[in-house]
Amino acid sequence: HSASVRVLWTNDASVAAKTAAGPAYLALRDAAADRERRGIRVRLLSERFRIISLQIDPSFERATAAVSSVQRVQPAYLDGRPRGKPVVLRERVQVELRRPDTTLRFVVWKVSFQR
């Protein structure tokens, strides 16, 4: 999670390479490139992040988490100057986690927004 917050501010998706893979990393990378192209950075001002549920597959190769997040963010220009007013975002997502190798580490594989 902290890596995705860092990507919002720096627009450098490589900082998330160890924590995200597959479709999730591609989406993160594309969104960062789009913000960079438009001259936008996003600063996280406050957040309430909550894991609602976590289900681990019996094989221990995959897991699914339901997450709720309320964030207050400040859009900014690339030099850090504020761009408009802060915005409150309310998101509820399902996160698919996978183990990419034989370690105990999971990476974010896919993120699906829920209503």
C-alpha positions as protocol buffer text, in pm:
chain_id: "A"
residue {
  index: 1
  type: HIS
  ca { x: 0 y: 0 z: 0 }
}
residue {
  index: 2
  type: SER
  ca { x: 274 y: 246 z: 87 }
}
residue {
  index: 3
  type: ALA
  ca { x: 435 y: 178 z: -252 }
}
residue {
  index: 4
  type: SER
  ca { x: 117 y: 282 z: -437 }
}
residue {
  index: 5
  type: VAL
  ca { x: 102 y: 603 z: -229 }
}
residue {
  index: 6
  type: ARG
  ca { x: 464 y: 673 z: -327 }
}
residue {
  index: 7
  type: VAL
  ca { x: 378 y: 612 z: -695 }
}
residue {
  index: 8
  type: LEU
  ca { x: 96 y: 869 z: -669 }
}
residue {
  index: 9
  type: TRP
  ca { x: 345 y: 1136 z: -561 }
}
residue {
  index: 10
  type: THR
  ca { x: 649 y: 1043 z: -771 }
}
residue {
  index: 11
  type: ASN
  ca { x: 478 y: 894 z: -1080 }
}
residue {
  index: 12
  type: ASP
  ca { x: 756 y: 631 z: -1074 }
}
residue {
  index: 13
  type: ALA
  ca { x: 597 y: 285 z: -1087 }
}
residue {
  index: 14
  type: SER
  ca { x: 931 y: 108 z: -1041 }
}
residue {
  index: 15
  type: VAL
  ca { x: 906 y: 167 z: -663 }
}
residue {
  index: 16
  type: ALA
  ca { x: 612 y: -78 z: -660 }
}
residue {
  index: 17
  type: ALA
  ca { x: 785 y: -354 z: -859 }
}
residue {
  index: 18
  type: LYS
  ca { x: 842 y: -570 z: -549 }
}
residue {
  index: 19
  type: THR
  ca { x: 484 y: -540 z: -421 }
}
residue {
  index: 20
  type: ALA
  ca { x: 277 y: -554 z: -739 }
}
residue {
  index: 21
  type: ALA
  ca { x: 284 y: -777 z: -1047 }
}
residue {
  index: 22
  type: GLY
  ca { x: 71 y: -877 z: -1344 }
}
residue {
  index: 23
  type: PRO
  ca { x: -232 y: -664 z: -1432 }
}
residue {
  index: 24
  type: ALA
  ca { x: -206 y: -458 z: -1111 }
}
residue {
  index: 25
  type: TYR
  ca { x: 149 y: -343 z: -1189 }
}
residue {
  index: 26
  type: LEU
  ca { x: 60 y: -266 z: -1551 }
}
residue {
  index: 27
  type: ALA
  ca { x: -237 y: -52 z: -1441 }
}
residue {
  index: 28
  type: LEU
  ca { x: -22 y: 129 z: -1182 }
}
residue {
  index: 29
  type: ARG
  ca { x: 251 y: 193 z: -1441 }
}
residue {
  index: 30
  type: ASP
  ca { x: 4 y: 319 z: -1704 }
}
residue {
  index: 31
  type: ALA
  ca { x: -175 y: 550 z: -1458 }
}
residue {
  index: 32
  type: ALA
  ca { x: 160 y: 695 z: -1342 }
}
residue {
  index: 33
  type: ALA
  ca { x: 270 y: 755 z: -1702 }
}
residue {
  index: 34
  type: ASP
  ca { x: -63 y: 927 z: -1778 }
}
residue {
  index: 35
  type: ARG
  ca { x: -33 y: 1156 z: -1475 }
}
residue {
  index: 36
  type: GLU
  ca { x: 327 y: 1238 z: -1569 }
}
residue {
  index: 37
  type: ARG
  ca { x: 221 y: 1319 z: -1927 }
}
residue {
  index: 38
  type: ARG
  ca { x: -54 y: 1550 z: -1797 }
}
residue {
  index: 39
  type: GLY
  ca { x: 182 y: 1715 z: -1544 }
}
residue {
  index: 40
  type: ILE
  ca { x: -3 y: 1590 z: -1234 }
}
residue {
  index: 41
  type: ARG
  ca { x: 115 y: 1447 z: -902 }
}
residue {
  index: 42
  type: VAL
  ca { x: -111 y: 1342 z: -615 }
}
residue {
  index: 43
  type: ARG
  ca { x: -26 y: 1398 z: -248 }
}
residue {
  index: 44
  type: LEU
  ca { x: -203 y: 1185 z: 13 }
}
residue {
  index: 45
  type: LEU
  ca { x: -319 y: 1416 z: 295 }
}
residue {
  index: 46
  type: SER
  ca { x: -508 y: 1164 z: 509 }
}
residue {
  index: 47
  type: GLU
  ca { x: -643 y: 812 z: 483 }
}
residue {
  index: 48
  type: ARG
  ca { x: -855 y: 553 z: 659 }
}
residue {
  index: 49
  type: PHE
  ca { x: -747 y: 218 z: 516 }
}
residue {
  index: 50
  type: ARG
  ca { x: -922 y: -96 z: 639 }
}
residue {
  index: 51
  type: ILE
  ca { x: -895 y: -461 z: 541 }
}
residue {
  index: 52
  type: ILE
  ca { x: -1251 y: -590 z: 568 }
}
residue {
  index: 53
  type: SER
  ca { x: -1183 y: -955 z: 494 }
}
residue {
  index: 54
  type: LEU
  ca { x: -902 y: -1185 z: 389 }
}
residue {
  index: 55
  type: GLN
  ca { x: -943 y: -1529 z: 235 }
}
residue {
  index: 56
  type: ILE
  ca { x: -641 y: -1751 z: 170 }
}
residue {
  index: 57
  type: ASP
  ca { x: -667 y: -2029 z: -86 }
}
residue {
  index: 58
  type: PRO
  ca { x: -595 y: -2377 z: 61 }
}
residue {
  index: 59
  type: SER
  ca { x: -292 y: -2402 z: -171 }
}
residue {
  index: 60
  type: PHE
  ca { x: -148 y: -2086 z: -9 }
}
residue {
  index: 61
  type: GLU
  ca { x: -68 y: -1962 z: -360 }
}
residue {
  index: 62
  type: ARG
  ca { x: -348 y: -1703 z: -376 }
}
residue {
  index: 63
  type: ALA
  ca { x: -545 y: -1483 z: -143 }
}
residue {
  index: 64
  type: THR
  ca { x: -828 y: -1233 z: -180 }
}
residue {
  index: 65
  type: ALA
  ca { x: -880 y: -927 z: 37 }
}
residue {
  index: 66
  type: ALA
  ca { x: -1171 y: -685 z: 52 }
}
residue {
  index: 67
  type: VAL
  ca { x: -1044 y: -335 z: 132 }
}
residue {
  index: 68
  type: SER
  ca { x: -1213 y: -7 z: 216 }
}
residue {
  index: 69
  type: SER
  ca { x: -1027 y: 323 z: 185 }
}
residue {
  index: 70
  type: VAL
  ca { x: -1128 y: 683 z: 239 }
}
residue {
  index: 71
  type: GLN
  ca { x: -856 y: 920 z: 122 }
}
residue {
  index: 72
  type: ARG
  ca { x: -816 y: 1295 z: 117 }
}
residue {
  index: 73
  type: VAL
  ca { x: -575 y: 1384 z: -164 }
}
residue {
  index: 74
  type: GLN
  ca { x: -431 y: 1703 z: -308 }
}
residue {
  index: 75
  type: PRO
  ca { x: -371 y: 1714 z: -684 }
}
residue {
  index: 76
  type: ALA
  ca { x: -49 y: 1903 z: -758 }
}
residue {
  index: 77
  type: TYR
  ca { x: 169 y: 2021 z: -1042 }
}
residue {
  index: 78
  type: LEU
  ca { x: 494 y: 1832 z: -1101 }
}
residue {
  index: 79
  type: ASP
  ca { x: 683 y: 2096 z: -899 }
}
residue {
  index: 80
  type: GLY
  ca { x: 460 y: 2021 z: -598 }
}
residue {
  index: 81
  type: ARG
  ca { x: 242 y: 2334 z: -608 }
}
residue {
  index: 82
  type: PRO
  ca { x: -124 y: 2256 z: -525 }
}
residue {
  index: 83
  type: ARG
  ca { x: -354 y: 2222 z: -824 }
}
residue {
  index: 84
  type: GLY
  ca { x: -709 y: 2304 z: -716 }
}
residue {
  index: 85
  type: LYS
  ca { x: -867 y: 2194 z: -391 }
}
residue {
  index: 86
  type: PRO
  ca { x: -821 y: 1868 z: -199 }
}
residue {
  index: 87
  type: VAL
  ca { x: -1055 y: 1584 z: -297 }
}
residue {
  index: 88
  type: VAL
  ca { x: -1208 y: 1304 z: -85 }
}
residue {
  index: 89
  type: LEU
  ca { x: -1206 y: 960 z: -248 }
}
residue {
  index: 90
  type: ARG
  ca { x: -1409 y: 667 z: -115 }
}
residue {
  index: 91
  type: GLU
  ca { x: -1306 y: 332 z: -259 }
}
residue {
  index: 92
  type: ARG
  ca { x: -1400 y: -25 z: -194 }
}
residue {
  index: 93
  type: VAL
  ca { x: -1187 y: -279 z: -378 }
}
residue {
  index: 94
  type: GLN
  ca { x: -1120 y: -649 z: -402 }
}
residue {
  index: 95
  type: VAL
  ca { x: -748 y: -728 z: -415 }
}
residue {
  index: 96
  type: GLU
  ca { x: -620 y: -1054 z: -560 }
}
residue {
  index: 97
  type: LEU
  ca { x: -285 y: -1156 z: -414 }
}
residue {
  index: 98
  type: ARG
  ca { x: -48 y: -1417 z: -553 }
}
residue {
  index: 99
  type: ARG
  ca { x: 278 y: -1572 z: -446 }
}
residue {
  index: 100
  type: PRO
  ca { x: 516 y: -1526 z: -740 }
}
residue {
  index: 101
  type: ASP
  ca { x: 772 y: -1780 z: -621 }
}
residue {
  index: 102
  type: THR
  ca { x: 845 y: -2014 z: -331 }
}
residue {
  index: 103
  type: THR
  ca { x: 881 y: -1735 z: -73 }
}
residue {
  index: 104
  type: LEU
  ca { x: 610 y: -1651 z: 179 }
}
residue {
  index: 105
  type: ARG
  ca { x: 562 y: -1310 z: 18 }
}
residue {
  index: 106
  type: PHE
  ca { x: 239 y: -1219 z: -162 }
}
residue {
  index: 107
  type: VAL
  ca { x: 218 y: -950 z: -431 }
}
residue {
  index: 108
  type: VAL
  ca { x: -85 y: -756 z: -547 }
}
residue {
  index: 109
  type: TRP
  ca { x: -192 y: -921 z: -871 }
}
residue {
  index: 110
  type: LYS
  ca { x: -525 y: -762 z: -956 }
}
residue {
  index: 111
  type: VAL
  ca { x: -742 y: -485 z: -811 }
}
residue {
  index: 112
  type: SER
  ca { x: -1116 y: -472 z: -886 }
}
residue {
  index: 113
  type: PHE
  ca { x: -1331 y: -181 z: -782 }
}
residue {
  index: 114
  type: GLN
  ca { x: -1660 y: -267 z: -612 }
}
residue {
  index: 115
  type: ARG
  ca { x: -1974 y: -60 z: -576 }
}
